[in-house]
Amino acid sequence: MNLRRRVAALIGGLAVVAVALSGCLYAQIPPMAPDGGRSLAPQTQGVDAALLPYYGQTLTWSACGSAGFDCTTVTAPRDYSDPSAGDLSLAVIRHRATSGEPLGSLLTNPGGPGVSGVDTVRDSLSLVADEALTRSFDVIGFDPRGVGQSTAVSCYDAAGMDSYLYDVPPGARGSDERNAALEQRQADFAQACEAGSNGILPYISTENAARDMDLLRAVLGDEKLNYLGFSYGSLLGATYAGLFPERVGRMVLDGGIDPSLAGSESGIAQAVGFENALRAFMADCLRTSECPFSGSVDDAMDDVASMLARADARPLANGDGRLLGADTLLTAIVAALYSDQNWPYLRVALADVQNGDASVAFQLADFYNGRVDGRYTDNTMQALRAYNCVDYPREDDADETAVQQQLAQEAPVVAPYWVGPDACAAWPAPPTGAPAAITAPGSPPIVVLGTTGDPATPYAEAQALAAQLSQGVLVTYVGEGHLAYNKGNDCVNSAVDDYLVDDTVPAADLRCE
């Protein structure tokens, strides 16, 4: 059994869906980086001798993108416990502080696992860091191991990804025929990933990515890690804090994830989160004249359940030949639920599906999957599988019935399409992670942001993470959608900026509405 653990990524929550639809690095460092960027000596204090060649490397920066950006590559060991196992590369981008006198580096991670931090900082800097942060810090984006321009997981070409993500399997849902086809699909995907990824799959884990962040901190010349992590980036930051509490500087984790949850528990929490977000969407939709539904919220939810069942039984043909089955339709719904700014497009998509038109639903699903004009702009969906299969241990299927009953009770619309054959059963790299609370004793205050209506990283997980951390400080944003910072709420933005820039810790249990 596999509970779908959806991408929990900053990019998934951006309202640029609206834009899409409306248009229906290991060398000697020079004395100074381009345009006067900081070039500080590597920080190697307390580093194991076997890792000194990595921690002691100096960087060459080259201008990239528009003015103010430069890029480099950092060499990291594949295996921190055995540096002789070989190297991999980490792509890094820097936006130099506009003040000219930065407080230091501010590492960022936009989520995923699998979203490119290089692309996000280069293309969407203002969505990652506001003016107060870009003035005060060198904002750093990086592609974690396995992702993007770093040494990357590689499985399929575009045609292969289309088949993997969109093909409707034969047989009725839950039948032996369909389950066998899905198991074979996952096995083929795993085999392709192993063949195309040059032996890196055993080393693609959140713990190793967190160790890479400490390497980045050191080669950037920072004694402490200042960090702003979104969604999965909150788990990455918490993992760093658990490994290196004494090296934590000012850390903000937006969309906190509870590291003590098993994969199945996290999958249930997300299913319930999206079910609740769909209900919130319906309540809003029913107040508009454009809503394709009528009656109560419960009536509208029943209508969506029927729509999904019809798509499951009789997939809807798209103009490009792809078929809109229930799984892709649910992906489209999930994509729009990351932000309430995207709800108008979900109304259009669902109304069109009612009328036999799958095109807008496919646009939403394509946005979620990183597909543009038949190509894939990144390897997020491939890296996501690699991280999840190594981070989470295999679970016994003995409680499958109980899980399905819980899902049917708490997320009845989503439930039939959230469970399937284990996507990691054939993964060639064994799992090395295990759920565990992270306390990070000895760290400074760590600010955790939680949004009450967040479907992808449910608010209860932010509460749990803040409570686990020995110096956790919870900031609550009362609202809908994924994440809290830089979403237009002055209370949240001020709390984050004042802490990162001035080291002013937010008031305990600050609530922003």
Secondary structure, 3 states (H helix, E strand, C coil): CEECCCCEECHHHCCHHHHHHHCCCCCCCCCCCHHHCCCCCCCCCCCCHHHHHHHCCCCCCEECCCCCEEEEEEEEECCCCCHHHCEEEEEEEEECCCCCCCCCEEEEECEECCCCHHHHHHHHHHHHCCHHHHHHCEEEEECCCECCCCCECCCCCHHHHHHHHHCCCCCCCCCHHHHHHHHHHHHHHHHHHHHHCCCCHHHCCHHHHHHHHHHHHHHCCCCCEEEEEECHHHHHHHHHHHHCHHHEEEEEEECCCCCCCCHHHHHHHHHHHHHHHHHHHHHHHCCCCCCCCCCCHHHHHHHHHHHHHHHHHCCEECCCCCEECHHHHHHHHHHHHCCHHHHHHHHHHHHHHHCCCCHHHHHHHHHHHCEECCEECCCHHHHHHHHHHHHCCCCCHHHHHHHHHHHHHHCCCCHHHCEECCCCCCCCCCCCCCCCCCCCCCCCCEEEEEEEECCCCCHHHHHHHHHHCCCEEEEEEEEECCCCCCCCCHHHHHHHHHHHHHCCCCCCCEEEC
